[in-house]
Structure formats: structure tokens, C-alpha cells
Amino acid sequence: MAQVLITPSIIAKEALIQLENNLVMGDKVHREYKDEFVKIGNTVTIRRPVKFVVTTGATRVNQNVHETTTTLVIDQRRHVSWTFSAQDLTLTIDQYSERYIKPAMIALANDVDTSLCNEGATKFFNMVGTPGTTPADFAALADVAQRMDEMAIPDDMNRCLILNPAARWAMADGLSTVFNAEITGDTVRKGRLGEIAQFQIYGDQNIVAQTTGIYSGTPLVEIAPAITNPNVVGGGNITSAIQIDGFTGTVTDALREGDILTFGNCFDVNPLSKVSTGVLKQFVVTADADTSSGAVVALVYPSFNDGGVTDTAAYQNCTALPINNAVVVIAGTANTAYPQNLAFHKNALGLVMVPIELPDSAVFKARADWRGYSIRVVKAYDIDADEETIRLDILYGVRDLYPELGVRLVG
């Protein structure tokens, strides 16, 4: 039988297989923008869906078209590299893939996974669950599904739920008491949750914990000119600025990116019917903010829109704009980390991994591309040290494409 030598193409293909096999989030998100980045720079602009409202009666009423956009940037460069002496390669190196390629790819896959988990944990503005309590029963799944239904998130077999280890195994145990043994056999034995409550459910140790701001006091809305119905024409993921007072003193990071806020008079609406859901509208803080003498200007997403301006009525997302002295509630306890399990439709998040050019001067080089993933391998020889150095590189970007299609299940 002919020997199989370690060539650059074999290493690249094996590395790509290991990378794909160790990604949880990668196959669950949108990955169709790779071709948009061919020789055009590191940023692509993505059009978001246009919305319209229905007019009653036979008389025709024109509506202005308002297009909004978001951008996806390829800005995540990652690599793993190591060096072997010629003597080690001659005498001690065997099972090259199992001992070196696989661990390297696990590290890179975890990095990509963590980037996607962090994107959802800080950008999704809908949250259910009780901060500090691990979701462990069907009721927790039902709460997520209900919120997704209320937000008109498509139920087209592209919904998934990613749980951290604590929630995954607690949920497996909780479900075992609800369904019969025939249904829950794999759930108990292997933690394989499968399709439940309209979700494909997976476990991922890279689910991140979001730490809340270092706030104290009794925050209340202080009316500021920035609280207006926004002009959405040509905008990106538009935020609103809102001034809040009632905090205690001057504090750095009183609010942190990813914090969830509600305002006492501002209720959510179904994005299609515009009917109130009876639940306070949730907004996510988009940048860390410091208090000054008990007050802070917070940037939140989505922008406030109560439907009061005809041109943007199709984008209504709440029943009313926040009013002066409305109570502000921040989810969770101050300066506390909570796991952010993620439920989302495939189009909520985007991952793009682009092929990296092969250097002309390198002799030992290869690149493997498959199903939207790409990895490059290059090896170089140092004649003075009699050593060979190998490096594996990936280049990617992640983005919340449509954060309204995601829900956090807090732990």
C-alpha cells in the first residue's frame, strides 16, 4: 500500500474538516455573503427588508419607500502556528492530524463560535427567562417560542436554540419528567434535545455571559430632544439616545453594552399587525455609558417609533415614546454576569469566512474551501535553526443582520 505523505493540501483539507466539525454556531447562521467580498474591500452593505402598512378603502394611497441598511465587516483575522525541529519530525512525530491539526482547529472553531455567541448576547434586544435562574423545563422553551411568535419571527424550520452546558443538561433533566421514556431516551442518555417547541436545540460551551452595568439608584426617564420618531431613510441599525436620571453619583460603566432596558409606558407591538403584545418593549444598550451626577445618556436599539409619523408608521415598534419620569427597569442585578442562551432564526446573525491569498514566495502552501469555510496553510523552513514552522489562518466577519429575529434566554 502506498504511503500517504503530509502534503500542504492534505493538511489544509484535514484542517477544514476539523474546523467545520467543531463549529456549533457556524451552520446555524446566514453564510451567503462570501462572494460579495471578492476584491472589493472588507465591508459590504446589506439591504434590510422594506416595510409597508395596509390602507383601508378603495382610494389609493401611496407610501414612501424607506430602505435601511446594515454593514458586515471582515475584520477577524485568526491563526494558530507552531514549530518543529527536523529531529522531532524524523523521530517523534506521528498521527499528525490527531495530535496537532485537530487541537489547532478546535481553538480556531471556538474563537469563531464565541464571536457569534457574543454578537447575539449583546445585540439581541428581546429577552425572556429569569436572570440568575437556569432554564430547566418546557415552560422556558415555551416562553422563547411565544416571544418569537409575537415578534412574527418566521417558523420555517430555521429556528434554533443554543444552550450553555448548565441549561442543556438541566433542560434534559426537566424534559425527562414531561415526556415518556420513548421520546426522552436520548435526551437523558446523551443530552440530545433535538427538535422541541419549534426549535432545533444544541449545546455550546461558548455561550457567553453578559455582565450588567454598575448602576444603583432609581432610574427614571428624563425627557431629551433625542427621543423622537426617527427618520429611517438610508440609515443603518439606527439607535435612539435617551437621557436617564435617578442613578447614584458618577459611575463608570453604569450601563454596559448588552444591557436590556424597559420604560414604564412603552409597550411592544407585533411588527405586522402593530397591536400591543401587552409586554413592555425591550431595548438593548449599544455602548457602555457612564453616569455624571446621577444622569446618563444611553444609546439604545431599536430606535423608538410609536407610529406617529406617517412616513415611518410601517416601522412602528412600540405603543408610545417614553415619557418624563417613566420608570426604567434594567434586567438583572447590577454588575452581575448572566449566561445568554440564544434562540434565533438563521437570518438573525451572519458569518462570512473569506479565502486568504497564498503567498507567492512560499513553497509549502495550500488553501481549502468548502461550504463557505476557508482555511490556509503555509509552512516555512529556517535553515539556521533547522526548524519548520507551520501556520493555519482564517479570516472572517460576524454581524447581527436582523437582531429582531433573535431572543435571549437568560440563565
Residue pairs with C-beta under 8 A, 6 or more apart in sequence:
4 10
6 96
7 366
8 364
8 365
8 366
8 377
8 378
8 379
9 366
9 368
11 96
11 101
11 366
11 377
11 390
12 366
12 367
12 368
12 375
12 376
12 377
13 368
14 97
14 101
15 101
15 104
15 105
15 368
15 375
15 377
15 392
16 368
16 369
16 370
16 373
16 374
16 375
18 97
18 101
18 102
18 104
18 105
18 106
18 109
19 105
19 108
19 109
19 373
19 375
19 394
20 26
20 370
20 371
20 373
22 105
22 106
22 109
22 110
23 109
23 112
23 113
24 113
24 162
24 202
24 203
24 204
24 206
25 112
25 113
25 116
25 117
25 162
25 204
25 206
25 349
25 351
26 109
26 112
26 113
26 116
26 351
26 373
28 160
28 162
28 200
28 202
28 344
28 346
29 116
29 344
29 346
29 348
29 349
29 350
29 351
30 346
30 347
30 348
30 349
30 350
30 351
30 401
31 350
31 351
31 352
31 353
31 372
32 372
33 44
33 46
33 72
33 350
33 352
34 352
34 353
34 354
34 372
36 44
36 352
37 44
37 74
37 352
37 354
38 354
42 73
42 74
42 75
42 397
43 71
43 72
43 73
43 74
44 71
44 72
45 69
45 70
45 71
46 69
46 70
46 71
46 72
46 350
46 401
47 67
47 68
47 69
48 67
48 68
48 69
48 70
48 402
50 65
50 66
50 67
51 66
51 271
51 314
51 315
52 63
52 314
53 63
53 274
53 313
53 314
55 61
55 63
63 311
63 314
64 311
66 232
66 233
66 311
66 312
66 314
66 315
67 233
67 234
68 232
68 234
68 235
68 236
68 238
69 234
69 235
69 236
70 236
70 237
70 399
70 400
70 401
71 236
71 399
72 350
72 352
72 397
72 399
72 401
73 397
73 399
74 352
74 354
74 395
74 396
74 397
75 397
76 112
76 115
76 395
76 396
76 397
76 398
77 393
77 394
77 395
78 108
78 111
78 112
78 393
78 394
78 395
78 396
79 391
79 392
79 393
79 394
80 104
80 107
80 108
80 391
80 392
81 389
81 390
81 391
81 392
82 100
82 104
82 389
82 390
83 387
83 388
83 389
83 390
84 93
84 387
84 388
84 390
85 385
85 386
85 387
85 388
86 386
86 387
86 388
87 386
89 388
93 99
101 392
104 392
105 392
108 375
108 392
108 394
110 206
112 351
112 353
112 394
112 396
112 398
113 204
113 206
114 206
114 208
115 396
115 398
116 349
116 351
116 398
117 162
117 204
117 206
117 207
117 208
117 340
117 342
118 208
119 349
119 398
119 399
119 400
120 340
120 342
120 344
120 348
120 349
120 400
120 406
120 408
121 207
121 208
121 210
121 258
121 340
121 342
121 408
122 210
122 257
122 258
122 284
123 258
123 284
123 301
123 400
123 403
123 406
124 284
124 340
124 342
124 344
124 348
124 400
124 403
124 406
124 407
124 408
125 260
125 282
125 283
125 284
125 301
125 302
125 403
125 404
126 147
126 151
126 282
126 404
126 406
126 407
126 408
127 260
127 282
127 331
127 407
127 408
127 409
127 410
128 140
128 143
128 144
128 147
128 407
128 408
128 409
128 410
129 135
129 140
129 143
129 341
129 408
129 409
129 410
129 411
130 410
131 331
131 332
131 333
131 336
131 338
131 410
132 332
132 333
132 336
132 338
132 411
133 411
134 166
134 167
134 170
134 339
134 411
135 141
135 163
135 167
135 170
135 171
135 341
135 409
135 411
136 167
136 170
136 171
136 173
136 174
137 171
137 174
137 175
137 178
138 174
138 175
138 178
138 196
138 197
140 171
140 409
141 161
141 171
141 196
141 197
141 199
142 197
143 409
144 161
144 197
144 199
144 343
144 407
144 409
145 197
145 198
145 199
147 407
148 155
148 159
148 198
148 343
148 345
148 407
149 155
150 268
150 270
150 277
150 279
151 270
151 271
151 404
151 405
151 407
152 270
152 271
152 272
153 159
153 345
153 404
153 405
153 407
154 345
154 405
155 198
156 345
158 345
158 346
158 347
159 198
159 199
159 200
159 343
159 344
159 345
160 199
160 200
160 201
160 202
160 343
160 344
160 346
161 199
161 200
161 201
161 202
161 341
161 342
161 343
161 409
162 201
162 202
162 203
162 204
162 207
162 341
162 342
162 343
163 171
163 193
163 201
163 202
163 203
163 204
163 207
163 341
163 409
164 203
164 204
164 205
164 207
164 339
164 341
164 411
165 203
165 205
166 339
166 411
167 339
167 341
167 409
167 411
168 191
168 193
168 203
169 191
171 193
171 201
172 184
172 187
172 188
172 191
172 193
173 188
175 184
175 187
175 193
175 196
176 184
176 187
176 188
178 184
179 187
186 192
186 194
187 193
187 194
191 203
193 201
193 202
193 203
194 200
194 201
195 201
199 343
207 339
207 340
207 341
207 342
208 339
208 340
209 337
209 338
209 339
209 340
210 256
210 258
210 259
210 337
210 338
210 340
211 256
211 335
211 336
211 337
211 338
212 256
212 259
212 330
212 331
212 332
212 333
212 334
212 335
212 336
212 337
212 338
213 253
213 254
213 255
213 256
213 259
213 285
213 288
213 289
213 330
213 334
213 335
214 251
214 252
214 253
214 254
214 334
214 335
215 247
215 248
215 251
215 254
215 255
215 291
215 330
215 334
216 247
216 248
216 249
216 251
216 334
217 246
217 247
217 248
217 294
218 246
219 244
219 245
219 246
219 247
219 327
219 328
219 330
220 244
220 245
220 246
220 325
220 326
220 327
220 328
221 242
221 243
221 244
221 263
221 264
221 322
221 323
221 324
221 325
221 326
221 328
222 243
222 244
222 245
222 295
222 324
222 325
223 243
223 323
223 324
224 241
224 242
224 243
224 297
226 240
226 241
226 242
226 243
226 297
227 240
227 241
227 242
227 304
227 321
227 322
228 304
228 321
229 304
229 305
229 306
229 308
229 309
229 312
229 321
230 238
230 240
230 303
230 304
230 305
230 312
231 311
231 312
232 238
232 303
232 312
232 315
237 301
237 302
237 400
237 403
238 301
238 302
238 303
239 286
239 299
239 300
239 301
239 302
239 303
240 283
240 299
240 300
240 301
240 302
240 303
240 304
241 297
241 298
241 299
241 300
242 263
242 297
242 298
242 300
242 304
242 322
243 295
243 296
243 297
243 298
244 295
244 296
244 297
244 298
244 328
245 294
245 295
245 296
246 294
246 328
247 254
247 291
247 294
247 295
247 296
248 291
248 294
249 291
249 293
249 294
250 290
250 291
250 292
250 293
250 294
251 290
251 291
252 290
253 288
253 289
253 290
254 289
254 290
254 291
254 296
255 285
255 288
255 289
255 296
255 298
255 330
256 285
256 288
257 285
257 286
257 287
257 288
258 284
258 285
258 340
259 284
259 285
259 330
259 331
260 282
260 283
260 284
260 285
260 330
260 331
260 332
260 408
261 282
261 283
261 284
261 285
261 298
261 300
261 328
261 329
261 330
261 331
262 280
262 281
262 282
262 283
262 328
262 329
262 331
263 280
263 281
263 283
263 322
263 326
263 327
263 328
264 280
264 322
264 326
264 327
264 328
264 329
265 320
265 322
265 323
265 326
266 280
266 281
266 304
266 318
266 319
266 320
266 321
266 322
266 326
267 276
267 277
267 278
267 279
267 280
267 281
267 318
267 319
267 320
268 276
268 277
268 279
268 280
268 281
268 282
268 317
268 318
268 319
269 275
269 276
269 277
269 281
269 316
269 317
269 318
269 319
270 277
271 317
271 404
274 307
274 316
276 319
280 329
281 317
281 318
281 319
282 331
283 300
283 301
283 302
284 300
284 301
284 403
285 298
285 299
285 300
286 299
286 300
286 301
287 299
289 296
289 297
289 298
289 299
290 296
301 403
302 317
302 404
304 317
304 318
304 321
304 322
305 312
305 315
305 316
305 317
305 318
306 316
306 318
306 319
306 320
306 321
307 313
307 316
308 321
331 410
332 338
332 410
338 410
338 411
339 410
339 411
340 408
340 409
340 410
340 411
341 408
341 409
341 410
341 411
342 406
342 407
342 408
342 409
343 406
343 407
343 408
343 409
344 405
344 406
344 407
345 402
345 405
345 406
347 401
347 402
347 405
348 400
348 401
348 402
348 403
348 404
348 405
348 406
349 398
349 399
349 400
349 401
349 406
350 397
350 398
350 399
350 400
350 401
351 372
351 396
351 397
351 398
352 372
352 396
352 397
352 398
353 372
353 373
353 374
353 394
353 395
353 396
354 374
354 395
354 396
355 367
355 369
355 374
355 376
356 367
356 374
356 376
356 393
356 394
356 395
358 365
358 366
358 367
358 376
358 378
359 365
359 378
362 378
362 379
362 380
364 378
364 379
364 380
365 376
365 377
365 378
365 379
366 376
366 377
367 374
367 375
367 376
367 377
368 374
368 375
374 394
374 395
375 392
375 393
375 394
376 392
376 393
376 394
377 390
377 391
377 392
377 393
378 390
378 391
378 393
379 388
379 389
379 390
379 391
380 388
380 389
381 387
381 388
381 389
382 388
382 389
400 406
